[in-house]
């Protein structure tokens, strides 16, 4: 989720994580459902808002 804050497209996230773009989409879909957020953009904004907390671990 922390990578969403960077605003990079799925393809770039996939390359960075060493996984397929399809897997990135699946993870983002899972995150948005679990958080009750309707769109990737809102998830990215939430990730940006809590970026310090997400990267502290």
Secondary structure, 3 states (H helix, E strand, C coil): CHHHHHCCCHHHHHHHHCCCHHHHHHHHHHHHHHHCCCCHHHHHHHHHHCHHHHHCC
